Amino acid sequence: MRSFHTFLFSATLVFLSAQAFADTVAVDELVNGKPTLVVLKPGQYGIGVPDPRVAIRRLRRGSIPFYGLDFTFELSDGAGSVDFRNAGSDTLYSLTLTITPGGPAGAGPEVFSCGDDSELSDVIPFTNCLFIETGGPHSESIVTFYGGPGLPSQSHFFVTLDGFGSAVHVSAQAGTTPVNGPPVGASGDPSPVPEPGTLGLFIGGVAVLLGGRRLGKSRSD
């Protein structure tokens, strides 16, 4: 019975992972300043799949000032760069981008990547970037940047996207508190959240595990 419980729990985790990364075959993220590649589906990796990319680059000068902790922009063809200036008085220690739609049109597998760069020598604003969610033509992608010196008041930077669908809408939410781990995103949860049906299946699986343990205990008694 114990082996059955272990199998059921493992199968539930695999199912949740498949739901969280629907058509994502690999994710290339930035961890402590070093690119880190996680291949989720080795059989589909490296076969010319689309490659949605998100990057932030520190600039010597920018064009669009913004105040407060959020801004939005749109890219008509799913690719391009938009320059900004942090016109507020606070340093931005994290930046979370919600991209809608979150992937290229079609149902093909995708490799997501994010990165950080700078025109200023040895002044890279963020040392980490990761995907809270990887989406597709009918769902959003959420990527967060954090760690490092951040974006000081009056500093310039651009956000660039490549490989996404047409008419992409991007909303950004900044944080002014230094963080050592992933900041909480706009949804309030830094981890991928399964859909209601998936969550119900997960809870059902846990209930079966707990019920089996209680049944086994009562039999032993």
C-alpha positions in Angstrom: 0.0 0.0 0.0 2.8 2.4 0.8 4.3 1.9 -2.7 0.9 2.7 -4.2 0.8 6.0 -2.2 4.2 7.0 -3.4 3.3 6.3 -7.0 0.1 8.3 -6.7 1.8 11.3 -5.1 4.6 11.2 -7.7 2.1 11.0 -10.6 0.2 14.0 -9.1 3.4 16.1 -9.1 4.3 15.2 -12.6 0.8 16.1 -13.7 1.0 19.5 -12.0 4.4 20.2 -13.6 2.9 19.4 -17.0 0.1 21.8 -16.4 2.3 24.6 -15.1 4.5 24.4 -18.2 2.0 23.5 -20.9 4.1 23.7 -24.1 7.4 24.8 -22.5 10.3 22.5 -23.4 13.0 24.5 -21.7 13.5 27.6 -19.5 16.7 29.7 -19.6 16.8 31.9 -16.5 19.3 34.1 -14.7 20.5 32.9 -11.2 23.0 34.9 -9.3 24.2 36.5 -12.5 24.7 33.2 -14.3 22.4 31.8 -17.1 20.8 28.6 -15.9 19.0 26.3 -18.4 16.3 23.9 -17.3 15.2 21.4 -20.0 11.8 20.1 -19.2 11.3 18.0 -22.3 14.7 16.7 -23.7 13.1 15.0 -26.6 11.7 18.3 -28.0 14.6 20.6 -27.1 16.9 21.9 -29.8 14.7 21.2 -32.8 14.0 24.8 -33.9 11.1 25.6 -31.6 10.0 29.2 -31.1 12.0 31.1 -28.5 10.2 33.8 -26.5 12.8 36.1 -24.9 12.5 38.9 -22.3 15.4 41.1 -21.3 16.1 44.3 -19.3 19.1 46.4 -20.1 20.4 49.4 -18.2 21.0 52.4 -20.4 22.9 55.7 -20.3 19.7 57.5 -21.3 16.0 56.7 -21.8 13.0 58.3 -23.4 9.8 57.6 -21.4 9.7 58.8 -17.8 7.4 57.0 -15.4 6.5 57.6 -11.8 5.2 55.2 -9.2 5.7 51.4 -9.3 4.0 50.3 -12.5 3.9 51.0 -16.2 2.5 49.4 -19.3 3.3 49.3 -23.0 2.3 47.4 -26.2 4.2 45.9 -29.1 2.2 45.4 -32.3 4.2 42.4 -33.6 5.3 40.8 -30.4 8.9 42.0 -30.6 10.9 45.1 -29.9 12.2 47.4 -27.2 10.8 50.3 -25.1 13.0 52.7 -23.3 12.1 54.0 -19.8 13.4 56.3 -17.1 12.7 55.7 -13.4 11.5 59.2 -12.7 10.4 58.4 -9.1 12.4 58.9 -6.0 12.8 55.2 -5.1 15.2 52.5 -6.3 13.4 49.7 -8.0 14.8 46.5 -6.6 12.4 44.1 -8.4 10.4 44.3 -11.7 7.7 41.8 -12.6 6.4 41.7 -16.1 3.0 40.2 -17.2 2.9 39.6 -20.9 -0.4 38.9 -22.7 -0.6 36.8 -24.8 2.3 34.9 -23.2 3.7 33.0 -26.3 3.7 32.9 -30.1 0.6 32.0 -32.0 0.1 28.3 -32.7 0.4 25.2 -30.5 4.1 24.4 -30.9 6.5 23.8 -28.0 8.5 26.8 -26.8 11.8 27.6 -25.1 11.5 30.6 -22.8 14.5 32.7 -21.8 15.2 35.9 -19.8 18.3 38.0 -19.2 19.9 41.2 -18.0 22.5 43.5 -19.5 23.9 47.0 -19.2 25.6 49.7 -21.2 27.3 50.7 -18.0 30.4 48.7 -17.1 29.9 46.4 -14.1 26.5 47.8 -13.3 24.0 45.1 -14.2 20.7 46.0 -12.5 19.3 42.5 -11.6 21.2 39.3 -10.8 18.2 37.0 -11.1 15.3 36.5 -13.5 12.8 33.7 -13.5 9.4 32.8 -15.0 6.6 32.6 -12.5 4.4 31.4 -15.4 5.0 30.5 -19.0 2.0 31.1 -21.2 0.9 30.7 -24.8 -1.4 32.3 -27.3 -4.4 32.2 -24.9 -2.6 32.7 -21.6 -0.1 35.1 -20.0 3.6 34.8 -19.2 4.9 36.3 -16.0 8.7 36.9 -15.5 10.3 38.6 -12.6 13.7 40.3 -12.2 15.3 40.8 -8.7 18.5 40.9 -6.8 21.5 43.2 -7.5 21.5 47.0 -7.2 18.2 47.5 -9.0 17.2 50.6 -11.0 18.1 53.7 -9.0 16.0 56.9 -9.3 16.6 58.7 -12.6 18.3 55.6 -14.1 17.5 54.6 -17.7 16.7 51.1 -19.0 14.8 49.3 -21.7 12.6 46.2 -21.8 12.9 44.1 -24.9 10.8 41.2 -26.1 11.2 38.8 -28.9 9.3 35.8 -30.2 5.9 36.5 -28.7 2.5 36.8 -30.5 1.2 39.9 -32.2 -0.3 42.8 -30.3 1.4 42.0 -27.0 0.4 43.9 -23.9 3.0 44.2 -21.1 2.2 45.4 -17.6 5.1 46.0 -15.2 5.0 46.1 -11.4 8.1 47.2 -9.4 9.1 46.7 -5.8 11.2 49.1 -3.7 12.3 46.7 -1.0 15.6 44.7 -1.5 14.8 41.0 -1.8 17.0 37.9 -1.6 14.4 35.5 -3.1 11.8 35.8 -5.8 9.5 38.8 -5.1 5.8 38.2 -4.8 4.2 38.9 -8.2 1.0 40.7 -9.1 -1.0 37.6 -8.3 0.4 37.5 -4.7 2.0 34.1 -5.2 5.5 33.7 -6.6 4.9 30.1 -7.8 2.9 28.8 -10.7 -0.8 28.4 -9.8 -2.6 25.4 -11.3 -6.0 25.9 -12.9 -9.0 25.1 -10.6 -9.5 21.7 -12.2 -5.9 20.8 -11.7 -5.9 22.1 -8.1 -9.0 20.0 -7.4 -7.3 16.9 -8.8 -4.2 17.6 -6.6 -6.4 18.1 -3.5 -8.3 14.9 -4.4 -5.0 13.0 -4.7 -3.8 14.3 -1.3 -7.2 13.2 0.2 -6.8 9.7 -1.2 -3.3 9.5 0.3 -4.5 10.7 3.7 -7.6 8.4 3.6 -5.4 5.4 2.7 -3.1 6.1 5.6 -6.0 6.3 8.0 -7.5 3.1 6.7 -4.2 1.3 7.0 -3.9 2.6 10.6 -7.4 1.4 11.5 -6.7 -2.1 10.1 -3.5 -2.4 12.1 -5.4 -1.4 15.2 
